[in-house]
Amino acid sequence: MEPTDIIWRLLERVDLCSQTFEESYQQLDPKQHHDLLRAIEECERLAHTQKNILNRMRRRYP
């Protein structure tokens, strides 16, 4: 497996996580689940950071 294949697979997984976070976020009540919503937002930020790192690596391994 080539580095570009691995990067692509990882980006795909991170995107899937981001979609799950978005779907979960929409199903929660902001008043009842405030702490869980904040945790999901933090995970979304981490996923965004992961995407940025992988995109940098994608430019390094064209």
C-alpha positions in Angstrom: 0.0 0.0 0.0 1.3 3.4 -1.0 1.4 6.4 1.4 -1.2 8.2 -0.7 -3.5 5.2 -0.3 -3.1 5.3 3.5 -3.7 9.1 3.6 -6.8 8.7 1.5 -8.2 5.9 3.8 -7.5 8.0 6.9 -9.1 11.1 5.4 -12.2 9.0 4.5 -12.4 7.7 8.1 -12.1 11.2 9.6 -14.8 12.4 7.2 -17.0 9.6 8.4 -16.4 10.6 12.0 -17.2 14.2 11.2 -20.5 13.1 9.6 -21.4 11.1 12.7 -20.6 14.1 15.0 -22.9 16.3 12.9 -25.7 13.8 12.9 -25.4 13.2 16.6 -25.2 16.9 17.4 -28.5 17.5 15.6 -30.3 14.8 17.6 -29.5 16.3 21.0 -31.4 18.8 23.0 -29.2 21.8 23.8 -30.7 22.4 27.2 -30.6 18.7 28.4 -27.3 17.7 26.8 -25.2 20.8 27.0 -22.1 18.9 28.2 -22.4 16.2 25.5 -22.8 18.9 22.8 -19.6 20.6 24.0 -17.8 17.3 23.9 -19.0 16.7 20.3 -17.9 20.2 19.3 -14.4 19.5 20.8 -14.2 16.2 18.9 -15.2 18.0 15.7 -12.3 20.5 16.2 -10.0 17.5 16.7 -11.3 15.9 13.5 -10.7 19.2 11.6 -7.1 19.3 12.9 -6.6 15.7 11.7 -7.9 16.6 8.3 -5.5 19.5 8.1 -2.5 17.3 9.1 -3.5 14.7 6.5 -4.0 17.3 3.8 -0.4 18.6 4.5 0.9 15.0 4.2 -1.1 14.6 0.9 0.8 17.6 -0.5 4.1 16.0 0.6 3.2 12.6 -1.0 1.6 13.5 -4.4 
